[in-house]
Amino acid sequence: MRYTTYSKYLPQLLDAINLEDLLDQLSDFLLQSGFAGGPFYHPYWGQFGEDEGDRSLEALKQAIMQALMESGKLTPEMLQALRGESTGDPQRDAEIQQQLADLIDKVIERLVEQGYLTTTQAPQMPESHQQVFGPGGQAQTAAQQVQFNLTDKALDFLGYRALRHLLGSIGKSSFGAHETAHLATGVEADAVSKPYEYGDTMNLDVPATLSHAIARGAVRRGESADRRTAEPPITIDLDYPDLMVHQAEYRSSAATVLMLDCSHSMILYGEDRFTPAKKVALALTHLIRTQFPGDSIRVVLFHDTAEEIPLAKLAHAQVGPYHTNTAEGLRLSRRILQSQKKDMRQIIMITDGKPSALTLPDGRVYVNSMGLDPKILKETYREVAICKRSGIMINTFMLARERMLVEFVKRVCEIARGKAYFTNTMTLGEYILMDFMHRKTRRVG
């Protein structure tokens, strides 16, 4: 006979840590942009830009420790140890340090087990005479040699949390499909029936269809096969003009390209504007995937040239010592959208600088760091006009307010019949989300 032995549950500090809340707190660290290629020297601004974002386990441990301190999850003794204060008992101090190290290790282990993180590159152990713990010890050196990466599950979760924050800030909690003022055939009847046309959903309004056939005189009485039957069968000859189908509210679909400026100015002047833009991209992706499955979203980075990146690589995207080739970004976005068979096609452009680069017909890149070069502006306006003729809406979200830049944006809006929003990193997500939802309430032709 089998027996089950039960013991008293003893809660541990790890049980009090909510991994999802912790990931939310770590979102800025996990999505940090850094600067591609390390610090860069510019003839006007000197050296600027930080090193590439540290993706080592040691950096992750420090970030987790900081998050736990801010959330109040650590014991007073652990906080005392982190402040460098001693309890007066060297053995007790060592125990607390070990408990803290074990807690951080278990948190990372659980993040890996639950599929939020992956690690690469096994650590190379130092010489045997090196100490294990403490600054410069084997544990710290090994942690610095292991890199962590976000999984698709983690990116999706960060997008979900970013979306929740944005919805909360604008006072909305949920969204449905894009409702429009147009009617189409579907399952839910929202208006009077209409004659069937080729391509309509065959959702017949049976009473209306029979009424049309009867009014046309398509009813005939047949002969009974059995003379004992009192009533002979009645036959109704239906024809295409008799068919009536229910009308339902038209649900539009949209194809969106999010154009992100990753030129050097996006992290210049001590402000990271690129990481908030990445958060917005993740939030929009989660919104579209969960609420508008018929929609699509693609991400294009524009700098000296332009390139499309998969959403899975968005967390690792970085700014660099680049100029701003707006025309090339619009050209690539237009090509992507023209292949999308959607009712609405739109470009959401996030930038903080003036166009300062142009791809020449022979493939060379012409640059003018001062910006607003007539040659570059002419080609940029040309691409905006082509997008307008292709039925592509362009909405621009600017993270700067220079007078000359305002004039450039106004001209883009005039050509594209789009909108411009002058915002900052704190309100960028709210503006983009509200605009995205507002324009999906009607069909844009």
C-alpha positions in Angstrom: 0.0 0.0 0.0 1.4 3.4 -1.0 1.5 6.2 1.6 1.9 10.0 1.1 3.7 12.0 3.7 2.7 15.6 4.1 5.0 18.2 5.8 4.4 21.8 6.8 4.9 24.3 4.0 7.6 26.7 4.8 7.5 29.8 2.6 10.7 31.2 1.2 11.6 34.6 0.0 11.6 33.4 -3.6 7.9 32.6 -3.3 7.1 36.3 -2.5 8.6 37.4 -5.9 6.2 37.7 -8.8 8.2 37.0 -11.9 5.8 38.9 -14.2 6.0 42.1 -12.0 9.8 41.7 -11.9 10.0 41.4 -15.7 7.9 44.5 -16.0 10.3 46.4 -13.7 13.2 45.2 -15.8 11.7 46.2 -19.1 13.9 49.3 -19.5 17.0 47.2 -18.8 16.0 44.3 -21.1 15.1 46.6 -24.0 18.0 49.0 -23.6 19.4 50.2 -26.9 23.0 51.0 -26.2 25.1 52.4 -29.1 26.2 50.2 -32.0 30.0 50.1 -32.2 30.6 51.8 -28.8 31.3 55.6 -28.3 31.5 57.6 -31.4 33.3 60.9 -32.1 31.5 63.6 -34.0 33.3 66.7 -35.3 30.6 69.0 -33.9 29.5 67.2 -30.7 32.7 65.4 -29.7 32.5 61.9 -28.2 29.0 60.6 -27.4 27.1 57.4 -27.2 27.4 54.6 -24.7 28.9 51.1 -25.1 26.6 48.4 -26.4 24.1 47.2 -23.9 25.5 44.7 -21.4 23.8 41.4 -21.9 25.8 39.4 -19.4 24.3 37.5 -16.5 26.3 39.7 -14.1 24.5 42.8 -15.5 21.2 41.0 -15.2 21.9 40.1 -11.6 22.7 43.7 -10.8 19.4 44.8 -12.5 17.4 42.2 -10.6 19.0 43.2 -7.3 18.1 46.9 -8.0 14.5 45.9 -8.9 14.1 43.8 -5.7 15.4 46.7 -3.6 12.9 49.1 -5.1 10.0 46.7 -4.7 10.7 46.1 -1.0 11.2 42.3 -1.4 14.5 42.0 0.4 14.8 41.5 4.1 16.2 44.4 6.3 19.4 42.3 6.8 19.9 42.0 3.1 19.4 45.7 2.5 21.9 46.4 5.3 24.4 44.1 3.6 23.8 45.8 0.2 24.6 49.2 1.9 27.9 47.8 3.1 26.9 47.8 6.7 28.0 44.9 8.9 26.0 43.1 11.5 29.0 42.8 13.7 29.2 39.0 13.1 31.5 38.1 10.1 29.9 34.7 9.8 26.4 36.1 9.7 27.5 38.7 7.1 28.8 35.9 4.9 25.6 33.9 5.3 23.5 37.0 4.3 25.7 37.5 1.2 25.3 33.9 0.3 21.5 34.0 0.7 21.3 37.1 -1.5 23.5 35.5 -4.2 21.4 32.3 -4.0 18.1 34.3 -4.3 19.3 36.1 -7.5 20.5 32.8 -9.0 17.1 31.1 -8.3 15.2 34.0 -9.8 17.3 33.7 -13.0 16.9 30.0 -13.0 13.1 30.3 -12.7 13.0 32.9 -15.6 14.9 30.4 -17.7 12.6 27.5 -16.7 9.5 29.4 -17.5 10.8 30.3 -20.9 11.4 34.1 -20.6 15.2 33.9 -21.0 17.8 31.8 -22.6 21.6 31.7 -22.0 24.5 31.2 -24.3 28.2 30.5 -24.0 29.1 28.3 -21.1 31.4 30.1 -18.6 35.1 29.6 -18.7 36.3 29.0 -15.2 39.3 31.0 -14.0 42.5 29.7 -12.4 42.0 27.4 -9.4 43.8 29.8 -7.0 41.2 32.6 -7.6 38.6 33.2 -4.9 35.0 32.0 -5.5 32.9 34.9 -4.1 33.3 38.6 -3.8 34.6 41.2 -6.3 36.6 39.6 -9.0 35.8 36.1 -7.8 35.1 33.1 -10.0 31.3 33.4 -9.7 31.3 37.0 -10.9 33.8 36.3 -13.7 31.8 33.3 -14.9 28.6 35.3 -14.9 30.2 38.0 -17.0 31.0 35.4 -19.7 27.4 34.1 -20.0 25.1 36.1 -22.2 21.3 36.1 -21.8 18.7 36.6 -24.5 15.0 37.3 -24.4 12.7 34.7 -25.8 9.6 35.3 -28.0 7.5 34.6 -24.9 9.3 37.4 -23.0 8.9 39.9 -25.9 5.2 39.1 -26.1 4.8 39.6 -22.4 6.7 42.9 -22.4 4.4 44.0 -25.3 1.4 43.0 -23.2 2.5 44.9 -20.2 3.5 48.0 -22.3 0.0 47.9 -23.8 -1.6 47.7 -20.4 0.3 50.7 -19.2 -0.7 52.6 -22.4 -4.4 51.7 -22.1 -4.5 52.6 -18.5 -2.9 56.0 -19.2 -5.6 56.9 -21.8 -8.5 55.5 -19.7 -9.4 52.5 -21.8 -9.3 48.8 -20.9 -10.2 46.8 -24.0 -10.7 47.1 -27.7 -12.6 45.1 -30.3 -12.2 45.0 -34.1 -12.0 48.1 -36.2 -15.5 49.2 -36.7 -16.3 51.3 -39.7 -19.3 53.2 -41.1 -19.5 50.8 -44.0 -21.8 47.7 -44.3 -20.7 44.3 -45.6 -22.2 40.8 -45.6 -21.4 38.7 -42.6 -22.9 36.5 -39.9 -24.3 39.2 -37.6 -27.2 41.1 -39.0 -26.9 44.9 -38.4 -29.1 46.3 -41.1 -31.8 45.4 -43.6 -31.0 42.6 -46.1 -29.6 43.4 -49.6 -29.7 41.6 -52.9 -26.9 39.0 -53.3 -23.9 40.2 -55.3 -21.0 38.1 -56.5 -18.4 37.9 -53.7 -20.8 38.4 -50.8 -20.9 36.0 -47.9 -23.7 33.5 -48.5 -25.6 34.3 -45.3 -29.1 34.1 -46.7 -32.1 36.0 -45.3 -34.5 33.1 -45.9 -37.8 34.9 -45.3 -36.8 37.9 -47.6 -35.5 35.5 -50.3 -38.8 33.5 -50.3 -40.9 36.7 -50.3 -39.1 37.9 -53.4 -39.6 34.6 -55.2 -43.3 34.5 -54.2 -43.8 38.1 -55.4 -42.2 37.1 -58.7 -44.7 34.3 -59.1 -42.1 31.5 -58.9 -44.5 29.3 -56.9 -46.1 26.3 -58.6 -48.0 23.4 -57.3 -46.9 20.0 -58.4 -48.8 16.7 -58.8 -49.0 14.3 -55.9 -47.3 11.0 -56.5 -49.7 9.4 -54.1 -53.4 10.0 -54.8 -54.2 9.5 -51.2 -52.2 12.6 -50.3 -54.6 15.5 -49.7 -52.2 18.3 -50.6 -49.8 18.2 -53.6 -46.2 19.5 -53.0 -45.5 23.2 -53.6 -42.3 24.1 -55.5 -40.5 27.5 -55.5 -38.2 28.2 -58.3 -35.4 30.5 -57.0 -33.3 32.7 -59.2 -30.4 35.0 -58.5 -32.5 38.1 -58.3 -34.5 36.5 -55.4 -31.5 35.9 -53.2 -31.3 38.3 -50.2 -28.3 38.3 -47.8 -27.9 39.8 -44.3 -25.7 42.9 -44.0 -23.2 43.1 -41.2 -21.0 45.9 -40.0 -17.9 46.2 -42.2 -14.7 45.3 -40.3 -11.7 46.8 -41.9 -8.2 45.3 -41.9 -5.0 47.3 -41.7 -1.4 46.9 -42.7 1.0 49.0 -40.6 4.7 49.7 -41.0 6.4 51.2 -37.9 9.4 53.3 -39.1 11.9 53.8 -36.3 14.7 56.4 -36.6 17.9 54.9 -35.3 20.3 57.8 -36.1 22.8 59.0 -33.6 20.5 61.8 -32.2 18.0 59.2 -30.8 20.3 58.8 -27.8 22.0 62.1 -27.9 21.9 64.8 -25.2 21.6 62.3 -22.4 18.1 61.0 -23.4 17.3 57.6 -24.8 14.4 58.0 -27.2 14.9 54.7 -29.0 13.9 52.3 -26.1 10.4 53.9 -25.6 9.9 53.6 -29.4 10.7 49.9 -29.1 8.2 49.5 -26.3 5.5 51.1 -28.5 6.3 48.6 -31.3 6.0 45.7 -28.9 2.7 47.1 -27.5 1.2 47.6 -31.0 2.3 44.1 -32.0 0.5 42.5 -29.0 -2.6 44.6 -29.7 -2.8 43.6 -33.3 -2.0 39.9 -32.6 -4.7 39.6 -29.9 -7.4 42.0 -31.0 -7.0 42.4 -34.8 -5.7 39.1 -36.1 -6.5 40.2 -39.7 -4.0 43.1 -39.4 -0.3 43.1 -39.9 2.6 45.1 -38.5 6.2 45.3 -39.8 9.2 47.3 -38.4 11.6 49.3 -40.5 14.7 50.9 -39.2 16.0 53.9 -41.1 19.5 55.5 -40.7 22.1 56.0 -43.4 19.9 53.5 -45.4 16.9 51.5 -44.3 16.2 47.8 -43.4 13.3 45.7 -42.2 13.9 43.7 -39.0 11.9 40.8 -37.6 10.0 41.6 -34.4 12.0 39.0 -32.6 15.2 41.1 -33.2 13.6 44.3 -32.0 14.9 44.0 -28.5 18.5 44.0 -29.8 18.1 46.9 -32.2 20.5 49.8 -31.5 21.1 53.3 -32.7 24.5 54.2 -34.1 26.7 56.8 -35.7 24.2 57.3 -38.5 22.5 60.0 -40.4 18.7 60.1 -41.2 17.7 58.7 -44.6 13.9 59.4 -44.4 13.4 58.9 -48.1 14.9 55.4 -48.1 12.8 54.4 -45.1 9.6 55.6 -46.8 10.6 53.8 -50.0 11.1 50.5 -48.2 7.9 50.9 -46.2 5.9 51.6 -49.3 7.2 48.5 -51.0 6.2 46.4 -48.0 2.7 47.9 -47.8 2.0 47.5 -51.5 2.3 43.8 -51.1 -0.3 43.8 -48.4 -3.9 43.2 -49.5 -5.6 45.3 -46.7 -8.3 48.0 -46.6 -6.0 50.4 -44.9 -2.2 50.8 -45.3 -0.3 53.2 -43.0 3.1 54.3 -42.0 3.8 55.3 -38.4 7.1 57.3 -38.5 9.0 58.0 -35.2 11.9 60.3 -35.6 13.6 63.2 -33.9 15.7 64.6 -36.6 15.7 66.3 -40.0 16.5 64.2 -43.2 20.2 64.3 -43.6 21.0 61.4 -46.0 19.9 60.3 -49.4 20.5 57.1 -51.5 21.7 58.1 -54.9 20.7 56.0 -58.1 24.1 54.4 -58.2 23.7 53.2 -54.6 26.0 55.7 -52.9 24.7 57.6 -49.9 24.8 61.4 -50.0 24.9 63.0 -46.6 24.6 66.5 -45.2 24.9 66.5 -41.4 23.3 70.0 -41.1 20.0 68.6 -42.4 17.3 70.2 -44.7 19.5 70.0 -47.7 17.3 71.0 -50.7 18.4 67.9 -52.7 17.5 65.6 -49.8 14.2 67.4 -49.1 13.1 67.1 -52.7 13.6 63.3 -52.8 11.9 62.9 -49.4 8.9 64.9 -50.5 8.8 62.9 -53.7 8.6 59.6 -51.7 5.8 61.1 -49.5 3.8 62.0 -52.7 4.2 58.5 -54.1 2.9 57.0 -50.8 -0.1 59.3 -51.0 -0.8 58.2 -54.6 -0.5 54.6 -53.5 -3.2 55.1 -50.8 -0.8 54.9 -47.9 -1.4 57.2 -44.9 1.7 58.7 -43.2 1.5 59.9 -39.6 4.6 61.4 -38.1 5.5 61.4 -34.4 8.3 63.9 -33.7 10.5 63.9 -30.7 11.9 67.4 -31.3 10.4 70.9 -31.8 12.9 72.9 -33.8 11.3 75.6 -36.0 12.8 74.4 -39.2 11.9 70.8 -38.3 8.3 71.9 -37.7 8.1 73.4 -41.2 9.4 70.2 -42.7 6.8 68.1 -40.9 4.0 70.5 -41.9 5.0 70.1 -45.5 5.0 66.3 -45.2 1.5 66.4 -43.7 0.3 68.7 -46.5 1.5 66.2 -49.2 0.4 63.0 -47.4 -2.8 64.4 -45.9 -1.6 62.8 -42.7 -1.1 64.1 -39.1 1.9 65.2 -37.1 2.3 64.8 -33.4 5.0 66.6 -31.5 5.5 64.5 -28.4 8.2 63.3 -26.0 9.3 59.9 -24.7 6.7 60.0 -21.8 3.7 60.5 -24.1 4.9 58.9 -27.3 3.1 55.6 -26.7 -0.2 57.2 -25.7 -0.3 59.4 -28.8 0.5 56.5 -31.2 -2.0 54.2 -29.6 -4.8 56.7 -29.6 -4.1 57.7 -33.2 -4.0 54.0 -34.2 -7.3 53.2 -32.6 -9.0 56.4 -33.8 -8.2 55.9 -37.4 -9.3 52.3 -37.3 -12.9 53.4 -36.6 -13.3 54.4 -40.3 -12.2 53.2 -43.6 -9.3 55.2 -45.0 -9.4 55.3 -48.8 
